[in-house]
Amino acid sequence: MELKPRLKTAQLWYLSMGFLGIQGGFALQNGNASRILQNLGADLHQLSWFWLVAPITGLLVQPIIGHYSDKTWGKWGRRKPYFFVGALLAALGLLLLPNANEIVADGGYTLLFAGIFLAFMDASFNVAMEPFRALVGDMLPKSQTTKGFAIQTVLIGIGAVIGSWLPTFLNKVLDISNVAAAGSVPDNVKYSFYFGAILLLITILITLFKTKEYSPKEMESFGNMEGAIKSEVWFKDILKDFGNMPVRMKRLGLVQFFSWFGLFTMWVYTTSAVATHHYGASPTDTHSALFNNAGDWVGILFGVYNGVSAIYALFIHKFVKRTSRKFVHIFSLVCGGIGLISIKFIMDPTMLIIPMIGVGFAWGSILSIPYTLLADKLPAAKMGVFMGIFNFFIVIPQIINGIIGGKIVQNVFNNYAINYVMLGGVFFLLAALATLRIKEPLFNENLD
């Protein structure tokens, strides 16, 4: 059996460049979807129901895409056709969502179509995203997986900073309005989504033309690829693979469950939490300049944690070498948990940058370490489908949170979301505890 050749540093960057655009669009969605829905008339307790479309589409789409990308080979390669088509559709979704009120003539159906556009956009991101994860696993030897996923995290962070800061940049620097009439989306948000669509397509094309996937014969020489191209009944096969997932994957699944429960809480409710707790807005205020200023500032804060994650990712492989992947992930999740919890106790909105640093450590690790811990335990022939199944542990906690979160905020916290954001921090700490169950040393891990 041959060893996979090590890739040059430039090749590692080209390999994941498309993720910059994907995450730029994803950051626009995470930072502005709640705001857009509230601009269009959604109540606070309804937000989590709209956000359910994202994890549900991920639950359905990613294992199927992973399965078929494992068994696809053609002129354009094994993974590239999927993330290219996904990017095209996601770019279309970025154009549709902020214009839902103008596309739908009958205002009574605006929120319904906004939910449909959100589902379409998120499903498209999912089509593009998981083949990218599998592509890194396909192309890199074990000795480069931590660095490869770290570079991917850097690009994710850069894209997310761009997506998160665009609305504020357009408003403060280019003087594009951040206020709109009731039932409409501000222009600075709309134009940000248009720019995100362009960025997504450009970066995807860079990966498409600068990365050459290994042929089936080459992949077979690196390990057992039997059945990788052979067509099978996908549903039966996915169920079989789900039942046979490695022990490492099950234990990492619990870590992911707690991590993504906390992330979903932060993404859905931070705008309302900051608007009410730090800016003094009413929970029913979804259109005033005060609310939209809070929304713009949350975009800056989200950009901060994404920027921190990008910088952190540059050094995370060195941190891992001095300790272990397990130690780094525990440390990072604890920093994120403390950060989210502290948001309630820091009353100056400007100072909320400090807890976002801790959240950035957690996000940087969540995007890379679980995948490096998983990739070297997966059979090469089923890298895509197992990466898709691994996504179950990301989307299921979001679905549960989406079902119960709105009711908890409404009935327990009287529509003030700050305490629920704190609860997200507690789930980060639970994820850190669950990481202790991963059978890897806390120090002196052998990564050769």
Backbone torsions as a table, in degrees:
resi	resn	phi	psi	omega
1	MET	NA	129.9	179.4
2	GLU	-83.1	155.9	174.3
3	LEU	-92.3	143.4	175.4
4	LYS	-63.5	136.4	178.1
5	PRO	-69.8	147.5	175.6
6	ARG	-73.4	138.9	179.7
7	LEU	-91.1	150.2	174.7
8	LYS	-67.8	158.6	-177.3
9	THR	-58.5	-41.6	179.9
10	ALA	-61.3	-37.4	178.7
11	GLN	-65.8	-35.1	177.7
12	LEU	-63.3	-37.7	179.2
13	TRP	-71.2	-44.2	177.3
14	TYR	-60.6	-37.0	-176.2
15	LEU	-56.9	-36.2	-175.3
16	SER	-114.0	9.0	-175.4
17	MET	-57.5	-36.6	179.5
18	GLY	-60.0	-25.0	179.5
19	PHE	-67.3	-24.5	175.8
20	LEU	-60.3	-47.0	179.3
21	GLY	-69.9	-40.8	178.2
22	ILE	-59.1	-46.6	-176.7
23	GLN	-74.7	-27.0	172.8
24	GLY	-60.6	-45.4	176.3
25	GLY	-67.1	-39.2	179.8
26	PHE	-64.3	-37.8	178.3
27	ALA	-67.1	-38.5	174.9
28	LEU	-60.1	-41.0	177.7
29	GLN	-65.2	-49.8	-176.8
30	ASN	-63.5	-40.1	-175.3
31	GLY	-82.7	-18.7	-171.4
32	ASN	-127.2	-11.5	-177.2
33	ALA	-61.2	-45.8	178.7
34	SER	-60.7	-43.5	-179.8
35	ARG	-63.5	-44.7	179.2
36	ILE	-61.5	-45.9	-179.3
37	LEU	-62.5	-40.0	177.3
38	GLN	-69.2	-38.3	173.9
39	ASN	-57.1	-36.3	-177.4
40	LEU	-85.4	-1.1	172.5
41	GLY	116.6	4.5	-179.6
42	ALA	-74.7	142.6	173.7
43	ASP	-81.1	158.6	-177.6
44	LEU	-56.3	-45.5	-175.7
45	HIS	-72.5	-10.9	176.7
46	GLN	-86.7	-15.4	-171.7
47	LEU	-58.5	-45.3	-176.0
48	SER	-63.9	-27.3	177.8
49	TRP	-68.6	-41.0	176.3
50	PHE	-64.4	-38.8	-178.6
51	TRP	-70.1	-13.8	177.2
52	LEU	-61.7	-27.6	-176.4
53	VAL	-61.5	-31.9	-177.3
54	ALA	-65.7	-56.0	179.9
55	PRO	-67.3	-31.0	179.2
56	ILE	-66.0	-44.0	177.8
57	THR	-64.9	-36.6	176.4
58	GLY	-63.6	-40.5	179.2
59	LEU	-61.2	-38.1	-177.3
60	LEU	-84.0	-39.3	-169.0
61	VAL	-83.2	-46.3	-167.2
62	GLN	-65.2	-43.2	177.7
63	PRO	-63.2	-37.0	179.8
64	ILE	-66.0	-46.8	178.5
65	ILE	-63.2	-42.1	178.3
66	GLY	-61.3	-41.6	-180.0
67	HIS	-62.2	-50.0	-175.8
68	TYR	-72.2	-31.6	177.6
69	SER	-70.0	-27.5	173.5
70	ASP	-62.9	-31.0	-170.8
71	LYS	-111.2	16.5	-178.7
72	THR	-108.6	137.6	166.9
73	TRP	-149.8	132.0	179.9
74	GLY	-156.2	-163.0	-176.8
75	LYS	-58.1	-37.4	-175.9
76	TRP	-92.0	-1.9	176.9
77	GLY	110.6	-162.0	-172.9
78	ARG	-98.7	-45.9	-177.2
79	ARG	-102.9	-30.3	-170.3
80	LYS	-60.2	-37.9	179.5
81	PRO	-60.0	-33.5	-176.3
82	TYR	-73.4	-46.2	-177.6
83	PHE	-74.6	-21.2	175.6
84	PHE	-70.6	-48.3	178.6
85	VAL	-63.4	-42.5	178.3
86	GLY	-58.9	-40.7	-179.9
87	ALA	-66.1	-41.0	177.8
88	LEU	-59.2	-45.8	-178.6
89	LEU	-69.3	-37.7	178.7
90	ALA	-64.7	-38.3	177.1
91	ALA	-61.4	-39.7	176.4
92	LEU	-63.3	-41.4	178.3
93	GLY	-61.9	-36.6	177.7
94	LEU	-63.7	-28.8	177.1
95	LEU	-79.1	-32.2	-174.1
96	LEU	-79.3	-45.3	-169.8
97	LEU	-56.8	-52.3	-176.5
98	PRO	-71.6	-6.1	179.9
99	ASN	-111.4	18.7	-176.6
100	ALA	-57.5	-39.0	-177.8
101	ASN	-68.7	-27.2	180.0
102	GLU	-88.1	-28.6	179.7
103	ILE	-73.8	-36.8	-177.8
104	VAL	-94.1	116.3	-177.5
105	ALA	-67.0	-39.4	-178.9
106	ASP	-87.6	111.2	-177.5
107	GLY	-58.5	-22.3	-179.2
108	GLY	-68.0	-17.7	-179.1
109	TYR	-107.8	7.2	-175.9
110	THR	-59.5	-48.3	-177.9
111	LEU	-65.7	-35.9	177.9
112	LEU	-60.8	-47.7	-178.7
113	PHE	-72.0	-31.0	174.4
114	ALA	-61.4	-41.2	176.2
115	GLY	-63.8	-39.8	177.7
116	ILE	-64.7	-43.4	179.7
117	PHE	-65.4	-38.6	177.7
118	LEU	-62.7	-42.6	178.6
119	ALA	-63.7	-44.0	179.9
120	PHE	-61.2	-45.4	-178.7
121	MET	-65.1	-44.4	-177.8
122	ASP	-68.6	-39.2	176.6
123	ALA	-60.1	-38.5	180.0
124	SER	-67.4	-41.6	175.0
125	PHE	-59.2	-38.4	179.9
126	ASN	-67.3	-36.9	176.5
127	VAL	-60.6	-38.5	-178.2
128	ALA	-80.1	-33.4	-165.9
129	MET	-74.6	-51.1	-171.7
130	GLU	-68.6	-37.2	173.0
131	PRO	-58.9	-29.1	175.6
132	PHE	-65.8	-43.5	177.2
133	ARG	-59.3	-46.9	-178.8
134	ALA	-65.9	-33.1	-179.9
135	LEU	-60.9	-42.1	177.8
136	VAL	-63.0	-42.8	176.9
137	GLY	-62.9	-36.4	178.7
138	ASP	-65.3	-42.7	-165.4
139	MET	-88.9	-23.0	-169.3
140	LEU	-108.5	142.1	169.4
141	PRO	-71.7	163.2	-177.5
142	LYS	-55.1	-37.2	-176.6
143	SER	-66.0	-16.8	-179.8
144	GLN	-111.5	-0.8	-174.6
145	THR	-65.3	-41.4	179.7
146	THR	-62.3	-44.6	178.8
147	LYS	-66.4	-39.9	-179.4
148	GLY	-63.2	-45.9	178.5
149	PHE	-71.2	-28.7	176.5
150	ALA	-66.3	-43.5	176.9
151	ILE	-62.8	-39.4	175.9
152	GLN	-59.0	-40.9	179.5
153	THR	-66.9	-37.5	175.8
154	VAL	-58.8	-47.8	-179.4
155	LEU	-66.7	-37.7	174.0
156	ILE	-59.0	-43.9	-179.3
157	GLY	-64.1	-43.3	179.2
158	ILE	-62.1	-46.4	178.8
159	GLY	-61.3	-40.8	-178.3
160	ALA	-68.8	-36.4	175.9
161	VAL	-62.3	-45.3	178.7
162	ILE	-59.2	-49.4	-179.3
163	GLY	-63.4	-38.8	-176.9
164	SER	-72.2	-36.4	-174.4
165	TRP	-91.6	-12.5	-176.3
166	LEU	-55.5	-49.4	-177.7
167	PRO	-58.1	-42.0	179.3
168	THR	-68.7	-40.7	177.8
169	PHE	-59.0	-45.8	-179.2
170	LEU	-64.9	-34.6	-179.5
171	ASN	-76.9	-50.7	-173.0
172	LYS	-79.5	-35.7	-175.4
173	VAL	-94.9	-44.8	-177.5
174	LEU	-98.0	0.4	175.0
175	ASP	59.4	36.1	173.8
176	ILE	-88.3	131.6	-170.3
177	SER	-59.8	140.3	174.8
178	ASN	-109.2	16.0	178.6
179	VAL	-126.0	140.4	178.2
180	ALA	-137.7	164.4	176.4
181	ALA	-64.0	157.2	178.0
182	ALA	-54.4	133.5	-179.9
183	GLY	87.6	5.6	179.8
184	SER	-128.0	162.7	-179.4
185	VAL	-104.5	134.4	-179.8
186	PRO	-58.3	149.8	-177.3
187	ASP	-62.8	-35.5	-177.7
188	ASN	-64.0	-31.4	177.1
189	VAL	-73.4	-44.6	179.7
190	LYS	-57.4	-50.3	-176.0
191	TYR	-66.6	-30.6	176.1
192	SER	-62.7	-41.0	178.8
193	PHE	-66.6	-36.1	178.2
194	TYR	-64.7	-44.9	178.8
195	PHE	-62.8	-39.4	179.0
196	GLY	-60.4	-37.3	178.7
197	ALA	-64.7	-41.2	179.6
198	ILE	-66.3	-45.7	179.4
199	LEU	-59.4	-41.5	-179.8
200	LEU	-58.7	-47.5	-176.7
201	LEU	-67.3	-40.6	-179.0
202	ILE	-63.4	-47.1	-175.7
203	THR	-70.9	-34.1	176.3
204	ILE	-63.5	-40.5	-179.9
205	LEU	-65.8	-33.2	177.0
206	ILE	-61.4	-48.9	178.1
207	THR	-63.3	-40.1	-176.6
208	LEU	-59.4	-43.4	-174.0
209	PHE	-93.8	-15.2	-176.8
210	LYS	-103.6	-3.0	-178.3
211	THR	-120.1	128.3	176.5
212	LYS	-110.9	115.8	-179.9
213	GLU	-73.6	154.4	175.7
214	TYR	-69.9	147.0	177.0
215	SER	-74.7	163.9	176.5
216	PRO	-55.8	-38.6	-179.3
217	LYS	-65.3	-41.8	178.4
218	GLU	-65.4	-42.7	178.8
219	MET	-62.6	-37.5	179.8
220	GLU	-65.9	-33.7	179.6
221	SER	-70.0	-20.6	179.4
222	PHE	-86.4	-14.7	-177.6
223	GLY	171.2	-171.9	-177.1
224	ASN	-77.8	107.7	179.1
225	MET	-109.3	18.1	-177.6
226	GLU	-57.9	127.4	178.0
227	GLY	87.0	1.5	-176.0
228	ALA	-67.1	-32.3	-177.5
229	ILE	-103.9	-22.5	-178.2
230	LYS	-60.7	133.7	-179.4
231	SER	-79.7	138.0	-179.8
232	GLU	-136.6	172.5	176.3
233	VAL	-75.4	108.4	-166.9
234	TRP	-62.7	-42.1	-174.0
235	PHE	-66.7	-46.8	178.3
236	LYS	-61.1	-40.3	-177.7
237	ASP	-67.0	-42.0	-180.0
238	ILE	-64.4	-41.7	178.3
239	LEU	-62.5	-40.0	178.5
240	LYS	-64.0	-44.3	179.8
241	ASP	-65.7	-36.5	178.2
242	PHE	-61.5	-41.6	179.4
243	GLY	-70.7	-21.0	-177.1
244	ASN	-107.3	19.1	-177.9
245	MET	-62.8	144.1	-179.2
246	PRO	-62.3	155.4	178.2
247	VAL	-58.0	-41.3	178.6
248	ARG	-55.8	-40.3	-178.6
249	MET	-66.7	-38.9	179.2
250	LYS	-64.3	-43.4	-178.0
251	ARG	-70.8	-39.0	173.8
252	LEU	-65.4	-29.4	178.3
253	GLY	-59.2	-39.9	178.3
254	LEU	-66.6	-40.1	176.8
255	VAL	-59.6	-46.1	179.8
256	GLN	-64.8	-38.4	179.9
257	PHE	-56.2	-52.9	-178.8
258	PHE	-65.8	-40.1	-177.8
259	SER	-62.0	-47.0	-174.2
260	TRP	-80.1	-20.3	169.8
261	PHE	-63.1	-44.1	178.9
262	GLY	-66.8	-41.3	-179.8
263	LEU	-63.7	-44.5	179.7
264	PHE	-59.4	-42.6	177.7
265	THR	-57.9	-46.2	-178.8
266	MET	-64.1	-47.2	-176.0
267	TRP	-64.2	-40.9	-174.4
268	VAL	-77.2	-37.9	-165.5
269	TYR	-112.9	-4.5	-176.9
270	THR	-65.4	-39.0	179.9
271	THR	-59.0	-48.4	179.1
272	SER	-66.5	-39.5	-179.0
273	ALA	-62.3	-45.5	-179.2
274	VAL	-70.0	-40.8	-179.9
275	ALA	-60.5	-42.3	-176.6
276	THR	-85.5	-42.7	-173.0
277	HIS	-82.7	-34.6	-174.4
278	HIS	-107.1	-29.7	-179.6
279	TYR	-101.5	-12.0	177.0
280	GLY	80.2	17.9	178.7
281	ALA	-75.7	156.6	174.4
282	SER	-76.6	148.6	176.8
283	PRO	-59.8	-21.1	180.0
284	THR	-90.4	-4.7	-178.5
285	ASP	-82.7	114.0	-179.5
286	THR	-129.2	8.9	-174.4
287	HIS	-133.3	-16.8	-172.5
288	SER	-70.1	165.6	175.1
289	ALA	-61.6	-34.3	178.7
290	LEU	-60.7	-48.2	-180.0
291	PHE	-63.5	-44.0	-177.5
292	ASN	-71.6	-30.1	173.2
293	ASN	-65.7	-40.0	175.9
294	ALA	-63.2	-41.2	178.5
295	GLY	-62.4	-40.7	177.3
296	ASP	-64.4	-39.5	-178.8
297	TRP	-68.9	-36.3	175.5
298	VAL	-62.6	-36.5	174.6
299	GLY	-60.0	-40.8	176.5
300	ILE	-63.2	-45.3	-179.5
301	LEU	-61.5	-42.1	178.0
302	PHE	-65.1	-35.8	175.5
303	GLY	-64.6	-36.1	177.8
304	VAL	-62.0	-49.5	-177.0
305	TYR	-66.9	-32.4	176.5
306	ASN	-70.8	-37.6	176.5
307	GLY	-64.9	-42.1	176.5
308	VAL	-60.9	-42.3	-179.3
309	SER	-62.6	-36.4	179.3
310	ALA	-66.5	-44.2	178.3
311	ILE	-66.0	-43.4	179.8
312	TYR	-59.6	-40.1	-178.4
313	ALA	-63.8	-27.6	178.4
314	LEU	-63.8	-27.8	-174.8
315	PHE	-112.2	-3.6	-171.0
316	ILE	-65.5	-33.4	-179.6
317	HIS	-68.8	-30.2	175.5
318	LYS	-72.3	-38.2	175.4
319	PHE	-61.2	-41.8	179.0
320	VAL	-62.5	-42.6	-178.7
321	LYS	-62.5	-33.2	-179.1
322	ARG	-81.5	-20.4	-178.5
323	THR	-128.6	-99.0	175.5
324	SER	-171.6	164.9	175.9
325	ARG	-62.1	-38.6	-178.8
326	LYS	-63.5	-47.5	-179.6
327	PHE	-62.3	-45.4	-177.9
328	VAL	-60.7	-40.6	-178.0
329	HIS	-68.6	-41.6	177.7
330	ILE	-61.3	-49.2	179.6
331	PHE	-56.4	-45.7	-175.8
332	SER	-66.1	-43.0	-179.7
333	LEU	-66.1	-37.6	177.3
334	VAL	-63.5	-42.9	177.4
335	CYS	-59.5	-42.6	179.1
336	GLY	-66.3	-40.7	179.3
337	GLY	-62.5	-45.9	178.4
338	ILE	-62.9	-38.8	179.6
339	GLY	-61.0	-49.7	-179.0
340	LEU	-64.6	-40.9	180.0
341	ILE	-63.0	-38.0	-174.7
342	SER	-72.1	-14.2	-178.3
343	ILE	-57.0	-36.7	-178.7
344	LYS	-64.9	-30.5	-170.8
345	PHE	-96.6	-3.2	176.9
346	ILE	-106.3	107.8	-170.5
347	MET	-87.5	-23.4	178.8
348	ASP	-79.5	117.5	-178.2
349	PRO	-56.2	-34.3	179.9
350	THR	-61.8	-37.0	-176.9
351	MET	-74.9	-6.9	176.9
352	LEU	-67.0	-10.3	173.8
353	ILE	-60.0	-33.9	-176.4
354	ILE	-63.4	-52.6	177.7
355	PRO	-63.4	-25.5	178.1
356	MET	-67.2	-22.5	175.1
357	ILE	-63.9	-45.5	177.3
358	GLY	-63.1	-40.4	177.4
359	VAL	-63.1	-36.1	177.9
360	GLY	-63.2	-39.1	175.3
361	PHE	-60.4	-45.7	-179.0
362	ALA	-63.5	-45.5	-177.7
363	TRP	-64.2	-42.1	178.9
364	GLY	-60.3	-38.6	179.5
365	SER	-75.7	-40.7	-179.6
366	ILE	-59.8	-34.5	-177.6
367	LEU	-78.4	-12.0	-174.6
368	SER	-129.7	-52.6	-169.9
369	ILE	-61.1	-46.4	179.6
370	PRO	-58.1	-34.1	-178.8
371	TYR	-74.0	-35.5	176.4
372	THR	-69.9	-36.6	177.2
373	LEU	-66.3	-30.0	-177.1
374	LEU	-87.1	-40.5	-168.6
375	ALA	-58.4	-39.3	-176.5
376	ASP	-80.1	0.6	176.9
377	LYS	-108.2	3.7	-176.8
378	LEU	-105.1	144.1	174.0
379	PRO	-68.7	137.9	-175.5
380	ALA	-59.6	-34.1	-176.8
381	ALA	-68.4	-18.3	-176.1
382	LYS	-125.2	26.1	-179.3
383	MET	-57.9	-45.3	-176.5
384	GLY	-66.4	-47.9	-176.9
385	VAL	-67.9	-37.6	178.4
386	PHE	-70.0	-34.8	174.1
387	MET	-63.8	-36.8	176.2
388	GLY	-66.9	-42.6	177.8
389	ILE	-64.8	-37.7	177.9
390	PHE	-58.2	-28.5	178.2
391	ASN	-64.7	-20.8	175.8
392	PHE	-54.1	-39.1	-176.1
393	PHE	-76.6	-6.0	172.6
394	ILE	-94.5	-42.4	-172.4
395	VAL	-85.4	-32.4	-178.1
396	ILE	-61.7	-45.7	177.1
397	PRO	-62.7	-31.6	177.4
398	GLN	-69.7	-37.0	177.2
399	ILE	-64.6	-46.3	178.9
400	ILE	-60.5	-46.2	179.6
401	ASN	-62.7	-39.5	179.0
402	GLY	-63.4	-34.1	-179.6
403	ILE	-73.7	-42.7	-172.7
404	ILE	-98.8	-22.3	-171.0
405	GLY	-61.4	-48.0	-178.0
406	GLY	-60.8	-41.3	179.4
407	LYS	-67.1	-37.2	178.5
408	ILE	-65.3	-45.9	179.7
409	VAL	-62.7	-39.9	-178.1
410	GLN	-72.5	-48.7	-170.0
411	ASN	-93.0	-28.3	-178.7
412	VAL	-96.4	-40.5	-174.7
413	PHE	-108.7	11.5	173.2
414	ASN	54.7	39.7	176.8
415	ASN	71.3	10.9	172.6
416	TYR	-100.7	113.6	-165.8
417	ALA	-85.6	-5.2	-172.0
418	ILE	-60.4	-39.5	-179.0
419	ASN	-68.9	-29.5	178.4
420	TYR	-73.4	-33.7	174.2
421	VAL	-63.2	-40.2	175.0
422	MET	-58.1	-40.2	179.4
423	LEU	-61.1	-33.1	175.0
424	GLY	-59.2	-37.3	176.2
425	GLY	-64.4	-37.6	177.1
426	VAL	-61.4	-38.3	179.6
427	PHE	-68.6	-31.4	172.8
428	PHE	-61.1	-42.4	179.9
429	LEU	-66.1	-36.6	175.3
430	LEU	-64.2	-37.1	177.2
431	ALA	-63.3	-38.6	177.8
432	ALA	-62.4	-41.9	178.0
433	LEU	-63.9	-41.4	-179.6
434	ALA	-64.7	-28.3	179.4
435	THR	-64.5	-25.3	178.5
436	LEU	-60.8	-21.3	-178.1
437	ARG	-80.6	-9.5	178.5
438	ILE	-72.6	127.5	-175.7
439	LYS	-82.1	74.6	172.2
440	GLU	-140.3	151.0	180.0
441	PRO	-68.5	150.9	175.4
442	LEU	-74.0	-24.7	-179.9
443	PHE	-140.6	156.8	174.9
444	ASN	59.2	45.1	176.7
445	GLU	-74.2	136.7	177.9
446	ASN	-88.7	113.4	-176.5
447	LEU	-108.7	11.8	179.2
448	ASP	-73.8	NA	NA
